[in-house]
Amino acid sequence: MATQKLYAGAKLRETRQRLALTQKDFAAKLGVSLPYLNQMENNNRPVSTTVVLALAQEFGFDVTELSTGDAERMVSDMREALADPVFVDDMPPLADLRLTASNAPALARAFLAMHTAYRESHERLASLDEALGREDARSRPSPWDEVRDFFHYCDNYIDAVDRAAEHFARAGDSPAAAQTRLKEMGITLANSDEGPLRKFDRDSRILYLSSRAEPETRNFQMLLQLALLTQDALLEATLDLARFQSEAARSIAKIGLANYFAGAAMMPYAAFLEAAQEMRHDLELLANRFGASIEQVCHRLSTLQRPGAKGIPFFFVRVDQAGTITKRHSATRLQFARFGGACPLWNVHRAFETPGRFLRQLAETPDGVRYISLARDVSKPGGSFGAPVRRFAIALGCEVKHADALVYADGLDVHNAPAFEPIGISCRICERTDCHQRSVPPLERNLSITPDERGLLPYKVG
C-alpha cells in the first residue's frame, strides 16, 4: 500500500503564526525555499520529511499534531450536513470538501454552524412550537451541540484542566484526598437515601451524596463538586477561551470541564497512561487499580492525547436502547453520526443482547480504515424495587494497527481481510451498495427501480 502524503498546510501556517515568524524566516529555519513553503502552506504540495524533522529539531514540535484529524473530522461533519435533503441536488465532490477543510477550516466551521442553525429552525417550524411570534424565536445553535463540538475539536483533551487534576492527585489517593480537602474547607459529607445523586447546600456547607450510588460514582461526584469549588478560576478562564455563544452553552461546558477534572483526578494522566500500557488496556484491571467504573475508564482512555505523551487514539461512544448516541468522543479518524443513530452493523447494538459480556469486533469503514471495537452493556439501577433501570451500551476502539497493545485483540485474525465487518457512519452518507441493513438510500448514488424484481432492498444502487 502506498504511503499517504501528508497535507497539513493550515496546521503549518498556524504553527508559523504562533511562533511570530515571517514566511521567509520560517522557510530559512526549516531549510526550504520560500516558494516551497508557500506551496506547502496552501496544500499545493505535501509536507516533506525534511520539514517534519526540522519542526521537531528546531522547535521541539510534536509532529503527530500535523495529522490530528481536524480536517478529516470536518470533512465527515460536512458530508453528513450535506446529506440533508435540502442539498440533494448540489452535493459537492469529496475532493472539494477536503480542500475546504484543509485550506479554509474557518469557512468549514461557519458552514456547519449555519447548517445547525437551519436544522434547528426547521425543526421548530415543523413542530409548530410556541416560538411563533416571540421575540426570542430567532435561530440559535443548540447549547448542547455547541459544547459537544468544543470537546470534539479539542480531541477531548483539555491540557490545563488535566494537569491541574494530576497535580491534585499527587497528594495521594484522590477520594481520600478529596475528603480531606472538603473537610479543610468546612464541608461535611452526608448520605442521602432519596433525592439527587449529588447536592451541595452552600448555606449549611453540607455535600449530600446518594447512598444508592456505587462507590466509584460517589467518589466521582465528590471530585466533581471539589472541582467546582476549588478550580473555578481555571474553569472560567478555559470557558473564556472557548467563546461560547450563549450562557446556557457556557454553563453546560463548565459542568463538562468539572466532570473532566474529576475523571482526570481519579485517573491521573501519567500514572494512568503507564498502567494502561502495562496492562495492555485491560478495562477491568484498570477499573480495579483506580477505583473507577468500566465506563469511566473507557472515557479516560479516549482523552489520552497530551502532546509529547500521547496514548493510543481511541474512540468512545455510549448509546441508549433506541440506538441514539448519548456520548461520543473520538481521537481516531472514525466519526459518529451527528444526527440520528449509529450504524446498525456495529457491535455496540448487540451488547444489549449479552449483558455483562465484552463483545469484540473487527470492523472496516468505507474509507478503508480498519478498527478493533469492544462493546459492553452498562446498567444503572434505580436503587430500589420498582425503580427504573437505565440501560446503555458503550463501545471503545482504535485502529487495528494498535492491536498488539490491546489484550482484547488476542486470538483475533487481524491480518485476515474477510474477518473485518463493513460498518459506516449513517445510511445517507454511506457509500456501500450491498448493505443488507440499509434504511435509506445513499444521497450520492443513482437508484434504479425494477417493478418485477425485488432483492434485499426495493431498489438498486448505481
N, C-alpha and C positions, 0 to 999 in steps of 0.2 A: 504494500500500500504506500502511495506517495506521501511524503511528509507535507502536512498542511502548512501553507505560508501564513505568516503572522502579519496581519494588517492591524495596526494599533495607532493610527495617526492621531486620533483625539486624545488618547492617553499620553502619547509622546508630546503633543503640544501642551497639554495640561501640566506635564512634568516640567517642561521648559519654563512656562509662565510662573509656576510655583517657585522655581529657582531664580526668577527675575533675570533671565538671560535673553539676549537677542538671538535671533536665528544664527547670525554669524558666529557669535561666541559659543553657542551650543554646538554648532557643527564642528568648530575647532576642537572642543573638548571631546567630542565623540569620534574625531578622526575621519570625518566625511566632508564632502564639499557642500557648500550652501545650497546649490540646486538639488542635490541628492536628498538633503534633509527636508527641503521644501516638498519634494515629491513624496517622501515617507509621511510627513505630517498631513498631507492631503490624500493619503491612501492610494496614490498612483503607483507606489512601489511598496513591497513588504519590508518590515523592519529586518535589517540584516543581522547576521550573527555578530559581526564586528560591533554594531551599535548595542546589541544586548549585553555583550561583555563589557563595553565601555561604560554603560549605565551602572553596571554592578561595581566596576572597579573605581570609576571616577566619583560616583555619587552614593555608593552603597545602596543602590536601588534594588528592591525586591522584584526581580524581573518577572516573577509569576503574576504580578499585578498587571502586566501588559495584556494578559488574556484572562481577566477576571470574569468575563462573560457578560458585562453590561450590555454590549452590542447585541449579543445573542438573545438576552432577555428581552430587550426592546423589540427585536425582530419578532420574537414569539408573541409578545403582547400586541404588537401592531397587526400581525396576521390574525390574531383572534378578534381584535376590534374590527378589522376589515371583513371578517366573516359575518358581521352584522348584515342582514338582508338589504339595508339601505345602500351598501356598497357593491351589491351583487354584480352590477354591470361595469364596475370600474376597479376590478381587482388588479393592483399593480404587480409587476413581476417580482419574484423573491429577490432578484439581484438589486432592484431599486430599493427595496426595504432595507437590505443590508448596507447599501451605500448611504442611505439616510441615517441609519443607526450609528454608523461609523463616523461619518463626516459632519452630521448635523444632529447630535443627540438632543440638544435643547429643543429643536423643532419636533423631533420624535416624541419627547415628553409632552410638549404642548398639544400635539395631535391626540395623544392618549387621554390627556386631561379634558380636551374638547369632546372626545367621544364619550367619556364617562359622564360629562355634564349633559350631553344629548340623551344618553340612555336613561339617566335618572329623570330628566324632564319628560321623556316619552312615557316612562312607567307611571309618573304621576298623572299625566293626562289620560293614559289608558285606564287607570283605576278611578278616575273622576274623584280624586281626593279633595279634601277640604281646602286645598290650596287655591281653588278658583276664586279670583277676586281679591286675594290677600296681598298686601304689600310685600310680604316675605316669601312670595311664591317663586322668586327668581331661582334659577337652577344653580345649585351649588354642588361641588363634589362631595361624595359621601365621606364623612369623617373617618369611618372605619376603613374604607378603601384607601384613603389618603395615608393613614398610619401604616396599613399593610404594605403599601408601596414604599414607604420610608424605610422600613426594615428590609424589604425585598432588595432595594438598590444599595443597601449597606452590606449586602451579603450576610445579613442577620448578625453582624459583629459590630459592637459599639465599644471602641477601644477604651475611652476614658472611663466608662462605667465598668467595663470588665476589669480594668486594672485596679479601680477603687475597691471592687468586691474582693479581688485577690489580696489586696493589702489588708482588708478587714479579716480575711480568713487566716492570715498569718498569726493572728492572736491565739489560734488553736481551733478546736472543734467548733465549727460555725454555729450549731444550735446552742451549745453551752456558752459560747462567746456572746451570742445574741441575747441570751437570758441575762448574762452578767451585765451587758451594756444597757439593757432595758431597766434593770434594777438600779443601776447607777443613775439613770435618768429619772428615777422615781416612778417608774411604771410597774404596775402589778399585773401579773398574769393570772387569768381566771378561766375556768372551764365553763362552757355553755352547752346545756343539753338541747336547747332549742335555738332557733334563730339562725343568723348567717354563719358562714364559715369563719369569718373574722370580723370583729367590730371593735374599734378603738373609741373609747369615751374620753374625749380630751378634757372634760371638766373633772372627772374623777381620776383620770390617769390610769384607767384600767383597760387592758387589752384582753378581750374575750376571744377564745379560740374554741371551735366546736369540738366537743368530746367525742363526737361520732366520726371525726375525720381520722384518716390514717396518720401515723407518726410523721412520715415524710411530708405529708400535706400540711400538718400543723407547723413543722419546722420551716417549711417554705413560706407560709403565711406570716410567721413571726419575723423572718428575714425581710419579707416584703414591707411590712409595717416599719421596720427599722430603717429601711432604705428611704421611705417617705419622710421619716423624722430626722434622719442624720445626713442625708445626701441631697437635700432639697436644692442647694445652690448648684451642685453638679448637674442634677436633672434639669433644672431650669435653663442652665447655660447650654446644654445639649439641645433642648427644645428651641432655644433662640436660634441656633444654627440651622435647625430643620425648617424654620419659617413656615409653619402650618397655616392654612388659610382660614381656619376657624378655631374658636376656643374649644369647641367640642373635640376636634381632632387633637388639639394640644393636650386636653385632659386625658383622652384615651391613650395618647402616646406616653404621658407621664406614668400611667399605671403600667404600660408596657415596659418602660425603662426600669421601673421598680421591680417588675417581675424578672427582668433580665439580671438585675443586681442580685436578687435572691437566688436565682439558679447559679450564677457565677460564684456566689459566696459558698453555696453548698458544694460546688464542684469547681474549685479554683483552677484557673487555666493551666498553669504549668504542671501541677500535680495530676490533674485530670487527664491532660494530654499524655503524660508519661504512663499513667495507669492504663489508659485506653490502648496504647501501643503495646504495652507489656502483656495485657490480657487479650490482645487481638480483637478488641472491641466486643467482648462478651458482655451483653447488656445486663445479664443477671449478676455477674461478678462485679461489674461497675456499680450497680444499684446497691449491692451489699457493702461495697467498700465505702461509698459516700453517703449512705443512708438516704437514698433517693428512690423514686419510683422509676419503673421502666420508661414511662413517657417523659419524665424529667431528664433521664439520661439521654434518650433519643434527641430531645430538643437541644440539650447542651452539645451533643456531638455535631449538630448542624451549625453551631456558632464558632467552631474552632478555626477561625480564619485570620488570626493575628499575623500581621506582616513579619516575616522572618522566622515564624514558628507556627506554620500552618499545619493543621491536621488534615485528614482525608476530607475532601469536599463531599459532604453528604447532602441528600435531600431528606426532608422530614415532612410528613403530612398526616393530618388526622381527618377522618370523615365520619359522618353520622350514618345511621342505618338507611337513610334515604339516598346516600351517596354524595351528599353535599359536603364540600370541603370546608372545615371549620378552622383549621390551622394549616399553613403551608409555608415552608422555608426551603430554599434551595441554593446551595453553593455550587451546584453542578450545572450542566447545560440543560438538564431536564426541567421543563417549565410546566406548571399546572394551569388548568383552565381557570381564568379569572372569573368567568361567569358560567354557572352550571356545575355539573358533577365531573368526576374523573372518568377515565377510560374504563369501561366495564370489564376489559380483559386483564386489568391489573389485579394482582393477588390481594390487595388491601380489602377488596369487597368480599373475598372468600373467607376472610379472617372471622367474620361473624358466625360462620358455619362450624368453626373448630375452636371454641373458647379455650383459652389457657395454653394454646399451642403457637409456636412460631412457624410461619409458612415462608418458604424460600422460593424465589422465582428468578430465573434468568430472563431478561426482557430486552427487546430492541425497539427503539423508537424509529419513526420514519426517516430521520436523518442519518440512520445507520449506527448511532451510538448504542453501545450495549451496557446494560446495568445489571447489578445484582440487587434484588429488593427483598426486604424482610418485613413481614406483616404480622400483626397480632391484635386481638381484640382487647379492649380496655373497658372494664365495667366500673362504674362509680355508684355504689349502693347509696340508698337514701338514708340508711342508719336506723331504720325501724321497720316493723312489719307493716306492709301495705304502702310504704314509701316508694315512689317511683325510682327505678334503676336507670341511670343514664349510661347508654352503651355507645362506644365509639370503636373505631379500628384505627390503628396507627401503622405507618409504613416508614421504614428507614432504608436508604440505599445509596449506592455510589456506582461510579463507572467500574466495569468489570476488571479494568487494569489494576485495581487495588485489591483484587480478590485474595492475594497472598496474605494481606494484613487483616483478613476477616475470618474468624473461626467459623462463621456461618457458610463460608464458601467451600469448606472441606467436603470432599465427596461429590461436588458438582462438576460436571464436564464443561468447564468454562471455555474450552477450546473447540467445542463442537457447535457449529453454527445452527443446526436444526434444533438444538436444545433451548434456543432463545425464543420466547414467545413475542409476537408482534403486538406492541401496545402503541397508543397515541396520546394526544392531549385531549381533544374533543372531536366529535364526528365532523363538524362543519369544516375543520381545517386539516383533518387527517387525509393524507394522500393515498391511503391503502384502498385498492379497488375490490378486494376479495374478502373483506372482513364480515364474518357471519353475525357480529353483534352491532353492526352499524344501525343507528337510529334515524339519521337524516343524511341526505346526500352531501358529498363534499362540494363546496361552492366553486372550486376552481376547475371542475370537470364537467364535461357534457354528459347528458343522460340519454339513453335510448330505451324506448318502451316497446315491448313486443306483446301485444294482447294475447297471443296464443301460446305464450311460453312464460313460465314462472320458475325462477331459481330460488336461491336463498333470499333475494331481495326482489321487489316488484319492478326493478329497473336494472339496467346495466350501466356501469360507469365507464365512460370513454377515456 
